[in-house]
Amino acid sequence: MLIDLKSDKDWTLILTSQTYVTTFDPQNTKDLYGGFNYKADKDVARATMTVERLPYTVDQLMWWFTDVTPTGGTMRIAWERMTASVPFKLLQ
């Protein structure tokens, strides 16, 4: 999963099938490391996120879910003075 931060108000959640590695190797141009080697053709889904400025600072990156029902909910993230959310639906 990636989040494309184009600007303070334009974020995109990206679900990718690309293999992710936890150690950077400059010789490895195939696997994803952070944002390095990202390949758009491996995207499974993309969703525009709703972005808002917070009146307080979040010191650590936070992820959580709200409005959860048996069929979906909202995924939220917050960091520094920004929060972003995206609704989701479960396939049945």
C-alpha positions in Angstrom: 0.0 0.0 0.0 1.3 3.5 -0.9 -0.1 7.0 -0.5 0.8 9.4 -3.2 1.1 12.9 -1.6 0.8 15.2 -4.6 0.0 18.2 -2.4 -1.5 19.1 0.9 -4.9 18.5 -0.5 -4.4 15.8 -3.2 -3.6 12.4 -1.8 -4.2 9.0 -3.5 -4.3 5.6 -1.8 -2.6 3.0 -4.0 -2.9 -0.8 -3.4 -0.2 -2.5 -5.3 0.7 -6.2 -6.0 4.4 -5.2 -6.3 6.8 -7.1 -4.1 8.0 -5.0 -1.2 11.5 -5.3 0.4 12.6 -4.0 3.8 16.3 -3.4 2.9 17.3 -0.9 0.2 19.5 -2.4 -2.6 20.4 0.1 -5.3 21.0 -2.9 -7.7 17.3 -4.0 -7.2 15.1 -2.2 -9.7 12.2 -4.6 -9.5 11.0 -4.6 -5.9 9.4 -1.7 -4.1 11.3 0.0 -1.2 9.4 2.9 0.2 8.6 4.9 -3.0 11.7 3.6 -4.8 11.0 1.4 -7.9 7.3 2.0 -7.9 5.6 0.5 -11.0 2.1 1.9 -11.8 1.3 -1.2 -13.9 1.3 -3.2 -10.6 -1.6 -1.2 -9.1 -4.5 -3.2 -7.9 -6.6 -0.2 -6.9 -6.4 3.6 -6.6 -8.6 5.9 -4.5 -8.7 9.6 -4.0 -8.5 10.5 -0.3 -10.3 13.3 1.5 -7.7 15.5 3.1 -8.1 17.9 6.0 -5.8 20.1 8.1 -5.8 19.3 11.8 -5.8 22.0 14.6 -3.2 20.0 16.5 -0.1 17.9 15.7 0.1 14.1 15.5 3.6 13.1 16.4 3.4 9.5 15.1 1.8 8.2 11.9 -1.6 6.8 12.9 -3.9 4.5 10.9 -7.4 3.5 12.1 -10.9 2.6 10.8 -14.2 4.3 11.6 -17.8 3.8 10.6 -17.2 0.1 10.3 -20.1 -2.1 9.3 -20.3 -5.7 7.9 -20.1 -4.2 4.4 -17.4 -1.5 4.7 -16.2 1.6 6.6 -13.7 4.4 6.4 -9.9 4.1 6.6 -8.2 7.1 8.1 -4.6 8.2 8.6 -3.1 11.2 10.4 0.4 12.6 10.6 1.8 16.0 11.6 -1.1 18.4 11.0 -2.9 16.4 8.2 -5.5 13.7 8.2 -6.9 11.8 5.2 -9.7 9.3 4.8 -11.1 7.0 2.2 -14.3 4.9 2.3 -14.1 1.2 1.5 -16.6 -1.6 0.7 -16.1 -5.3 1.4 -16.7 -7.6 -1.6 -19.0 -10.5 -0.7 
